[in-house]
Amino acid sequence: MYDIIVIGGGHAGVEAALASARLNNKTLMIVGSINRISNMPCNPSIGGPAKGIIVREIDALGGQMAKTADETLLQLKMLNLSKGPAVRALRAQSDKVTYPKRMREIVFSQENLDVKEAYVEELIVENDSVCGVILEGNEKICGKAVIIASGTYLASRILCGHSFWPGGPDQERTTTKLSECLKRLGFNLIRLKTGTPPRIKTNSIDFSKTTPQYGDNMPLRFSDTTPYERIRPFEKQVPCYLTYTTSETHRIIKENLEKSSMYGGIVEGVGPRYCPSIEDKIVRFSDKERHQIFLEPESELIDETYVQGFSTSMPHDIQELMVHSLPGLENAVIAKYAYAIEYDAINPLELKANLETKKINNLFFAGQVNGTSGYEEAACQGLMAGINASLKLANKQPLILRRDEAYIGVLIDDLITKGVKDPYRLLTSRAEFRLLLRHDNASERLIKYGYEIGLISEERYKKFLDRRNNIEKLIRETKEIKITPKNSVNEYLSLNGKPVINEKISGYEFLKRPDIDFFDLEKVGETIFDYESEIKEQALIEIKYSGYIQKAYKEAHHLEMMESRKIPSDINYDEVSNLALEAREKLKKVNPQTIAQASRISGVNPSDITMLLVYLESKYGTSNK
C-alpha cells in the first residue's frame, strides 16, 4: 500500500513524486523507462518568457527544477533586461544529458520514494474513489491517491510525411490501455499534437555564416539556494547561433506542403498555436520574407545541435532539402529527423482547482496530459498535484494560488475554466497582473506557502525573512537621506546625462527618477549602502514601481469583486478599446451574460477582461451590477 502513486517520470511526474515523498508520503513513481526520467525530448532549455518566472515559483514553493537547471546549464540569459521588471525572465540553455542524469540521482536518493519500470493499464476505482493501479501482467498496486503525469504517451503516434506508427517521444513505447480505461470511466479525452525539429551534427555546421548569441555576464540564478560560484561562469558558457530561413526554404516547403503530415490530412490532433511548425509559419505568415532559426547546443557530451524554430512533419528527403537551404547548414548532416507526435490528453475542464478530477476522488492529473506544452508548465502542475494530493490525504485545505499571486495560479485557472483546444503555453499576456508576478519577487509571493506546507526548511525561511527585513530597512534608509541641489550634485547628474534637481528631496524620491539607481544615490548622497546587490535590486524595483504596484493590487481586489458583474445584452464590442481581435470575435459570437462567463471563453485573455471592465465602468458605471 502506497500513499501516493505517480504515473510518469517526466518533469511533472518527478516534481509530483518528490513533493509527495518530501511530505512524508510513501510514494511510488511508475515510469516506462528509468533512463528517460526528466528526459528533454524537445528543446533542451529551461525558462523563457513567463516560463522562467514559473521556475522561480517552483523554487519558492520547494520544488526541484530550478536547482537542477542551475547545476546543469550551458548558458544563462536574462530576457527583456532592457524592459520593465514585469516581463524579465531567465532562460537557461540546458545540457540534455546532465540535466536528466542529475534528476535521476535526486529521485533515487529521495527517502519515501520508490521507482518502478512498468506500464499502467487500469485504475482501480471503488465507490468513485481511486485506490490503486493495475500494471501489464495484471499486477495490482494499491494507493490512497494517484497522480497521472503521463505526458504525451497516451495513445500517441509518430507522424513523418505520410507515414505514422505508434510511439512516444524519442521512439519510446506508447500506451493505449490507460486511455481506454479513462474513457470507460467517463473522462472526456481530446487529441492534441506537437512536434520537434531535426538535430544536426554540430561539426557539420558552418557557424561563420551565423550570428553568435551569448549569455549574460552577470550574477543570475533560478534558485535562491544556488551559490553564484556554482553557476557556470560566463567565459565557460556555450553560445547559441542565429540564422534565418531563405526564399529557397520557403519554395521547398510550399512546393511540398501536401507531403507533410499536417497538410497531407494525416494529423488528427490540434497543434500548438504559439509554437507552430515551420510549414505552418510559411502558410500563416506568407508575407514574411524570412523566419528566425536558432541553433542551440544539446549537450557538451554529444555532437548534436537543436534547430529551434524548425519543427516539421515533412518526410526525410524534404527535410534534407529544407535544412540545406539554411545559411550555415548547406552541408549539415542530420543526426535525428524531425517528426510530429499526437496523443490523448484529458479535457482540463474535468479538473478542480487542486488538479483533482471532479468524477473520481483522489485522482489527480498533471502536466502535458492536461493539455499544456513545455517542461516548466508540466513541472509546476506536478508540484501542485503532489502538494494537493498530500494535503488531501492529510485532511487539509488545498493550496489554490490566485491569479495575482503566481503564474502557476494563472495557468491552472486558465486550464480549469477555459479548457484547451490546442496545447496551452503560458505567456505574459495571459496574466492581468504581470507587475505583481515578477522574476525578482517569487519568494516574496510564495515562500510562506512552501514553508507552511513543509517543503521549505526552517533555515531557508529564516534567511528569506532576514533578506526581507534588509530590503525594508534599506527602503527606510533611502527615505532618511536627503539630496540637495548643490553644485556637486547637479554637476554629477549633468555629466552623466541625467536631469538635475531643483529642490531638496529624499533618497527615496531620487531613486524614483528615470535612469537613477543606487550607484547614483551613493555618489550624490556621499554614502554607502552596505547591502548585497540582490537586496539593492529588489529595493530599487519596489521603490521605482511602488505606485504601479499599489495600483495593481487595487485592481486585483477590484477584479475579484467584479467577477459577478453583468454584461448588458446590447453591448457593442467594437467600442471596447485594446481588445485582442480573437477576443472581440469570440465575445460577439458567445455574447456572455457576465464577466465571469466571459473570462471562461477560450481566446479571451485576462488582459481582455481588464479592458472590458474598464469599458463597462466608463460606459455604464455600476448601475448594471
C-alpha positions in Angstrom: 0.0 0.0 0.0 1.4 3.4 -1.1 0.1 6.7 0.0 0.5 8.3 -3.5 1.2 6.6 -6.8 2.6 8.8 -9.6 2.2 7.6 -13.2 5.0 9.1 -15.3 8.6 10.2 -14.8 8.8 13.3 -16.9 9.0 16.9 -15.5 5.5 16.7 -14.0 5.9 13.2 -12.6 9.3 14.0 -11.0 8.0 17.1 -9.2 4.9 15.3 -8.1 6.8 12.3 -6.7 9.5 14.4 -5.0 6.9 16.7 -3.4 4.9 13.7 -2.2 7.9 11.9 -0.7 9.3 15.0 0.9 5.9 15.5 2.6 6.4 12.1 4.2 4.1 10.1 2.0 5.1 6.6 0.9 5.4 7.3 -2.8 5.7 5.1 -5.9 6.7 6.6 -9.3 5.9 4.3 -12.2 7.9 5.1 -15.3 8.1 3.5 -18.8 11.9 3.8 -18.8 14.2 4.7 -15.9 16.7 6.1 -18.4 14.0 8.6 -19.6 13.3 10.2 -16.2 13.2 14.0 -16.7 14.0 13.5 -20.4 14.1 16.5 -22.7 12.7 15.2 -25.9 12.3 18.6 -27.4 14.1 21.9 -26.7 17.0 21.5 -24.3 16.2 24.6 -22.3 14.6 25.8 -19.1 12.8 29.1 -18.7 12.0 31.9 -21.1 9.2 34.5 -21.2 6.8 33.7 -18.3 8.3 30.2 -18.1 11.4 31.5 -16.3 9.1 33.0 -13.7 7.3 29.7 -13.2 10.7 28.1 -12.5 11.3 30.7 -9.8 7.9 30.0 -8.4 8.6 26.3 -8.3 11.7 27.0 -6.3 9.9 29.3 -3.9 7.4 26.5 -3.2 10.1 24.0 -2.6 10.3 22.2 -6.0 13.4 20.9 -7.7 13.5 22.1 -11.3 15.3 25.5 -10.5 18.1 23.8 -8.6 18.8 21.2 -11.2 18.6 23.8 -14.0 21.3 25.9 -12.2 23.5 22.9 -11.8 23.4 21.7 -15.4 23.1 24.8 -17.6 25.3 25.5 -20.7 24.2 29.2 -20.9 22.2 31.6 -18.8 20.5 34.8 -20.1 18.0 37.3 -18.7 15.5 38.1 -21.4 14.0 41.6 -21.7 16.6 43.1 -19.4 16.2 46.5 -21.0 12.5 46.4 -20.4 10.4 46.7 -17.2 10.7 44.1 -14.5 7.2 42.6 -15.3 8.5 41.0 -18.5 12.0 40.0 -17.4 12.6 36.2 -17.4 15.5 33.9 -17.0 16.4 31.3 -19.7 18.9 28.6 -19.4 20.3 26.5 -22.3 20.4 23.2 -20.6 22.5 20.1 -21.1 20.0 17.4 -22.1 22.4 14.7 -20.9 23.4 16.0 -17.5 20.0 17.5 -16.5 18.1 14.2 -16.5 21.1 12.4 -15.1 21.1 14.8 -12.1 17.4 14.4 -11.7 17.7 10.6 -11.7 20.3 10.9 -8.9 17.9 13.1 -6.9 15.0 10.7 -7.4 16.9 7.6 -6.4 18.3 9.2 -3.3 15.0 10.6 -2.1 13.6 8.9 1.0 10.0 7.6 0.9 10.2 7.3 -2.9 10.2 4.0 -4.9 10.6 3.8 -8.7 9.2 1.0 -10.8 9.7 0.5 -14.5 6.3 -0.6 -15.8 3.2 0.4 -17.8 -0.1 1.1 -16.1 -3.2 -0.3 -17.9 -6.0 0.2 -15.5 -7.0 2.3 -12.5 -8.7 0.6 -9.6 -11.8 2.6 -8.7 -14.2 1.8 -5.9 -17.1 4.0 -4.7 -16.0 6.8 -7.0 -12.5 6.9 -5.4 -9.2 5.7 -6.9 -7.5 3.1 -4.8 -4.7 1.8 -7.0 -3.5 0.8 -10.4 -3.1 -2.4 -12.5 0.0 -2.9 -14.5 0.8 -5.1 -17.5 0.7 -8.7 -16.4 -2.2 -7.9 -14.1 0.0 -6.8 -11.2 -2.1 -4.7 -8.8 -0.6 -1.9 -6.6 -2.8 -0.2 -4.0 -2.6 3.6 -3.4 -4.6 6.1 -1.5 -4.2 8.7 -4.3 -3.0 8.5 -7.9 -1.4 11.3 -9.9 -1.4 10.8 -13.7 1.5 12.6 -15.3 1.8 10.6 -18.5 2.9 13.5 -20.7 2.4 12.8 -24.4 2.5 9.0 -24.1 -1.3 8.3 -24.1 -2.2 6.5 -27.3 0.5 8.5 -29.0 1.7 8.1 -32.6 4.7 9.5 -34.5 4.0 11.3 -37.8 6.5 11.9 -40.5 5.3 12.7 -44.0 2.5 10.3 -44.9 3.9 7.6 -42.5 2.8 7.1 -39.0 3.3 4.5 -36.3 2.6 4.1 -32.5 5.2 5.6 -30.3 6.0 8.3 -27.8 8.9 10.9 -27.9 12.3 9.6 -28.8 10.7 6.4 -30.2 9.6 5.2 -26.8 6.6 2.9 -26.3 3.2 4.4 -26.1 0.2 3.0 -24.1 -3.4 2.7 -25.3 -4.8 0.8 -22.3 -4.8 3.7 -19.9 -6.6 5.9 -22.5 -9.2 3.3 -22.9 -9.6 3.0 -19.1 -10.1 6.7 -18.8 -12.7 6.7 -21.5 -14.6 3.9 -19.8 -14.5 5.9 -16.5 -16.3 8.7 -18.4 -13.5 11.2 -18.9 -13.5 13.4 -21.9 -10.2 13.0 -23.8 -9.0 15.3 -26.5 -6.5 14.8 -29.3 -3.5 17.2 -29.4 -0.4 17.4 -31.5 3.1 18.7 -31.0 6.4 18.3 -32.9 10.1 18.6 -32.7 12.8 19.9 -35.2 15.7 17.9 -36.6 19.0 17.6 -34.8 22.2 18.4 -36.7 25.7 17.1 -36.3 27.4 20.1 -34.7 30.7 19.6 -36.5 28.9 19.8 -39.9 27.6 23.4 -39.3 29.4 26.4 -40.8 28.9 28.8 -37.9 30.8 31.6 -39.7 27.5 32.2 -41.7 25.5 32.6 -38.4 25.4 35.2 -35.6 26.5 34.1 -32.1 24.1 34.5 -29.3 25.8 34.7 -25.9 24.5 34.5 -22.3 24.7 37.4 -19.8 27.9 38.2 -17.9 26.2 39.0 -14.6 25.1 37.1 -11.4 22.0 35.1 -12.3 20.3 32.0 -11.0 16.9 30.3 -10.9 17.1 29.1 -7.3 17.8 31.3 -4.3 19.6 28.4 -2.7 22.2 28.1 -5.5 25.6 29.8 -4.6 26.6 32.0 -7.5 30.0 30.4 -7.6 28.3 27.1 -8.6 26.8 28.7 -11.7 28.8 28.0 -14.8 31.0 31.2 -15.3 30.3 33.3 -18.3 33.6 32.5 -20.0 32.7 28.8 -20.0 29.2 29.2 -21.2 28.3 27.8 -24.7 26.9 30.2 -27.3 23.8 29.6 -29.4 23.7 30.9 -33.0 21.1 32.7 -35.1 20.3 32.0 -38.8 17.3 32.6 -41.0 15.1 30.8 -43.5 15.6 31.8 -47.1 13.4 32.2 -50.2 14.7 28.7 -51.1 13.5 27.3 -47.8 10.0 28.8 -48.4 9.9 27.5 -52.0 10.8 24.0 -50.9 8.1 24.0 -48.2 5.4 25.5 -50.4 6.0 23.0 -53.2 5.9 20.0 -50.9 3.1 21.0 -48.4 0.9 18.0 -49.3 3.8 15.7 -48.3 3.7 16.9 -44.6 1.6 15.0 -42.1 -0.2 18.2 -41.2 -1.2 19.3 -44.7 -1.5 15.8 -46.0 -4.5 15.0 -43.9 -2.8 12.5 -41.6 -2.9 14.6 -38.4 -6.0 14.2 -36.2 -4.8 16.3 -33.2 -4.6 20.1 -32.8 -1.2 21.6 -32.8 0.2 24.4 -30.7 -0.8 27.9 -31.8 2.2 29.6 -30.3 4.9 27.2 -31.4 3.8 26.2 -34.9 5.7 24.0 -37.4 7.9 25.8 -40.0 5.4 24.8 -42.7 2.6 26.3 -40.7 4.6 29.5 -40.3 5.2 29.7 -44.0 1.5 29.3 -44.7 0.2 31.5 -41.9 2.7 34.3 -42.3 3.2 34.2 -46.1 4.1 37.9 -46.1 7.3 37.4 -44.1 10.4 37.0 -46.2 12.3 35.1 -43.5 11.9 33.5 -40.1 14.5 33.3 -37.3 16.1 29.9 -36.7 18.3 29.4 -33.5 21.0 26.7 -33.5 21.2 25.6 -29.9 23.7 23.1 -28.4 22.1 20.0 -26.9 24.9 18.9 -24.7 28.7 19.1 -24.3 28.7 15.3 -24.3 27.0 14.7 -27.7 27.7 16.2 -31.1 24.2 17.4 -31.8 22.6 20.9 -32.3 18.9 21.6 -31.9 17.3 23.7 -34.7 14.9 25.9 -32.8 12.0 27.2 -34.8 12.3 24.4 -37.5 9.7 21.9 -36.2 8.3 19.9 -39.1 6.5 16.7 -40.1 7.9 16.6 -43.6 9.3 13.3 -44.9 13.1 12.8 -44.6 14.1 13.7 -48.1 12.3 17.0 -48.0 13.8 17.7 -44.5 17.2 17.3 -46.1 16.4 20.0 -48.7 14.9 22.3 -46.1 17.9 22.0 -43.8 20.5 22.6 -46.5 18.7 25.8 -47.6 19.6 27.5 -44.3 22.7 29.6 -44.2 25.4 27.7 -42.4 23.7 24.4 -42.9 24.4 23.9 -46.6 26.5 20.8 -45.8 24.8 19.8 -42.5 24.4 16.2 -41.5 21.1 15.4 -39.9 21.6 13.3 -36.8 17.9 12.9 -36.0 15.0 13.7 -38.3 12.1 15.9 -37.2 8.7 14.4 -36.5 5.2 15.3 -35.2 3.5 13.5 -32.4 -0.2 13.3 -31.5 -1.6 12.0 -28.3 -4.6 11.8 -26.0 -5.0 14.4 -23.2 -7.7 15.0 -20.7 -10.0 17.9 -21.1 -8.9 20.1 -18.2 -12.4 21.2 -17.6 -12.7 17.7 -15.9 -10.4 19.0 -13.1 -10.9 21.0 -9.9 -8.6 23.9 -8.9 -6.4 21.4 -6.9 -5.9 19.3 -10.1 -8.1 16.5 -8.7 -10.7 15.2 -11.0 -14.4 16.0 -10.5 -15.5 12.5 -11.3 -13.1 10.4 -9.1 -11.9 11.3 -5.7 -8.1 11.3 -5.0 -7.3 11.0 -8.7 -5.1 13.9 -9.9 -3.7 14.9 -13.3 -0.6 17.0 -14.0 1.5 18.1 -17.0 1.1 17.8 -20.7 -1.7 15.3 -20.2 -3.7 18.3 -19.1 -3.3 19.9 -22.4 -0.3 22.1 -21.7 3.1 22.4 -23.6 6.5 22.9 -22.1 8.7 21.4 -19.4 8.0 24.4 -17.0 4.2 24.2 -17.3 4.4 20.5 -16.6 6.7 20.8 -13.6 4.6 23.3 -11.8 1.5 21.2 -12.3 3.3 18.2 -11.0 4.4 20.1 -7.9 0.9 21.4 -7.2 -0.6 18.0 -7.7 1.9 16.4 -5.4 1.2 19.1 -2.8 -2.5 18.9 -3.1 -2.7 15.1 -3.1 -0.6 15.2 0.1 -2.9 17.9 1.7 -6.0 15.8 0.7 -4.7 12.7 2.4 -3.9 14.8 5.5 -7.4 16.2 5.5 -6.1 19.7 5.0 -7.3 22.5 2.7 -5.8 22.5 -0.8 -3.3 25.1 -2.0 -5.0 27.2 -4.6 -2.9 30.0 -5.9 -4.7 33.1 -7.1 -4.1 34.8 -10.4 -2.5 37.8 -8.7 -0.2 35.5 -6.6 1.5 33.4 -9.2 1.8 32.5 -12.9 1.1 29.0 -11.6 -2.3 30.3 -10.5 -2.9 31.9 -13.9 -2.0 28.6 -15.7 -4.2 26.3 -13.6 -7.2 28.8 -13.5 -7.0 29.1 -17.3 -7.0 25.3 -17.7 -9.9 24.5 -15.5 -12.1 27.5 -16.5 -11.4 27.8 -20.2 -10.2 24.4 -21.2 -7.9 24.0 -24.2 -8.3 23.4 -27.9 -4.6 23.4 -28.6 -1.5 22.8 -26.4 -1.5 25.6 -23.8 1.6 27.7 -23.5 1.9 30.2 -20.7 2.5 33.8 -21.9 2.9 37.0 -20.0 -0.1 38.3 -21.9 -2.3 35.8 -20.1 -1.7 37.4 -16.7 -3.5 40.6 -16.0 -1.2 41.4 -13.0 2.2 41.0 -14.6 3.7 43.7 -12.5 2.9 41.6 -9.4 4.2 38.4 -10.8 7.8 39.2 -11.3 11.0 37.2 -11.6 12.5 39.1 -8.6 9.7 38.6 -6.1 8.8 34.9 -6.5 9.9 34.2 -2.9 8.1 37.2 -1.5 4.9 35.9 -3.1 5.1 32.1 -2.4 7.8 31.0 0.0 5.4 31.3 3.0 3.2 28.7 1.4 6.2 26.4 0.8 7.3 26.8 4.4 3.8 26.2 5.9 3.3 23.1 3.7 6.7 21.7 4.7 8.8 21.9 1.5 10.8 24.9 2.6 13.2 24.4 5.5 13.3 26.5 8.7 16.8 27.6 7.8 15.8 28.8 4.3 12.7 30.5 5.5 14.7 32.4 8.2 17.2 33.5 5.5 14.3 34.8 3.5 12.8 36.7 6.4 16.3 38.2 7.1 16.5 39.2 3.5 13.0 40.7 3.5 13.9 42.7 6.7 17.0 44.1 5.0 15.0 45.2 1.9 12.6 47.1 4.1 15.4 48.5 6.2 17.2 49.7 3.0 14.0 51.4 1.8 13.6 53.2 5.1 17.2 54.4 4.9 16.6 55.9 1.4 13.7 57.9 2.9 16.0 59.3 5.6 18.8 60.5 3.4 18.4 64.0 1.8 19.7 65.2 -1.5 20.1 68.9 -2.0 20.5 70.8 -5.4 24.1 71.8 -4.7 26.6 72.3 -7.5 28.5 69.0 -7.0 25.2 67.0 -7.2 23.9 68.7 -10.4 27.3 68.6 -12.0 27.4 64.8 -11.5 23.9 64.4 -12.9 24.6 66.7 -15.9 27.9 64.9 -16.7 26.0 61.6 -16.8 23.1 62.9 -18.9 20.6 62.8 -16.1 18.1 65.6 -15.2 19.3 67.9 -12.4 17.3 68.5 -9.2 15.9 71.9 -8.2 14.8 71.2 -4.7 15.7 69.1 -1.7 14.4 65.6 -2.0 14.8 62.3 -0.2 16.9 59.5 -1.5 13.6 57.5 -1.9 12.2 60.2 -4.3 15.5 60.5 -6.0 15.5 56.7 -6.8 12.1 57.1 -8.4 13.6 59.2 -11.2 14.3 57.5 -14.6 17.8 56.1 -15.1 18.7 56.5 -11.4 20.0 53.6 -9.3 21.8 53.1 -6.0 25.2 53.8 -7.5 23.9 57.4 -8.3 22.4 57.8 -4.9 25.6 56.7 -3.2 27.5 59.3 -5.3 25.3 62.3 -4.8 24.4 61.3 -1.2 28.1 60.7 -0.3 27.2 57.5 1.5 27.5 53.7 1.1 24.6 51.3 1.4 26.3 48.1 2.7 23.8 45.6 1.2 24.1 42.7 -1.3 23.4 43.6 -4.9 20.2 41.5 -4.8 18.9 43.4 -1.9 19.5 46.7 -3.7 17.9 45.5 -6.9 14.8 44.3 -5.1 14.5 47.6 -3.1 15.0 49.6 -6.3 12.2 47.8 -8.1 9.9 48.3 -5.2 10.7 52.0 -4.9 10.6 52.8 -8.6 7.3 50.9 -9.3 5.7 51.5 -5.9 2.8 53.5 -7.4 2.1 51.0 -10.1 2.4 48.0 -7.8 -0.1 49.5 -5.3 -2.4 50.3 -8.3 -2.1 46.7 -9.5 -3.0 45.3 -6.0 -6.1 47.6 -6.0 -7.1 46.3 -9.5 -6.6 42.7 -8.3 -9.0 43.3 -5.5 -11.4 45.2 -7.8 -11.4 42.4 -10.3 -12.2 39.9 -7.6 -15.2 42.0 -6.6 -16.3 42.4 -10.2 -16.5 38.7 -11.0 -20.3 38.6 -10.9 -20.8 41.8 -12.8 -23.4 41.5 -15.6 -22.7 42.5 -19.2 -25.5 44.4 -20.9 -27.1 42.5 -23.8 -26.8 45.5 -26.2 -23.0 46.0 -25.6 -21.0 46.9 -28.7 -17.7 45.1 -28.5 -16.3 47.2 -31.4 -16.3 50.2 -29.0 -14.1 48.4 -26.4 -10.5 49.7 -26.8 -7.5 47.4 -26.9 -9.4 44.1 -27.2 -7.4 41.4 -29.0 -9.0 40.5 -32.3 -9.7 36.9 -31.3 -11.3 38.0 -28.1 -13.6 40.5 -29.9 -14.8 37.8 -32.3 -15.4 35.3 -29.5 -17.3 37.8 -27.3 -19.5 38.7 -30.3 -20.2 35.1 -31.0 -20.9 33.9 -27.5 -22.4 37.1 -26.1 -21.7 36.2 -22.4 -24.0 37.4 -19.7 -21.4 38.1 -17.0 -17.8 38.9 -16.7 -17.2 35.5 -15.1 -18.7 33.8 -18.2 -16.6 36.0 -20.5 -13.4 35.1 -18.6 -14.1 31.4 -19.3 -14.2 31.8 -23.1 -11.2 30.3 -24.8 -9.3 33.0 -26.6 -10.4 35.8 -24.1 -7.4 36.5 -22.0 -7.2 38.3 -18.6 -5.9 41.4 -20.3 -9.1 41.5 -22.5 -11.3 41.1 -19.4 -9.5 44.1 -17.8 -10.2 46.2 -20.9 -13.8 45.1 -20.8 -14.2 46.1 -17.2 -12.7 49.5 -17.9 -15.1 50.0 -20.7 -18.2 48.9 -18.7 -17.1 51.2 -15.8 -16.8 54.2 -18.1 -19.9 53.4 -20.2 -22.4 52.0 -17.7 -20.9 52.8 -14.3 -22.1 50.5 -11.5 -25.8 50.5 -12.5 -25.7 47.2 -14.3 -24.4 45.1 -11.3 
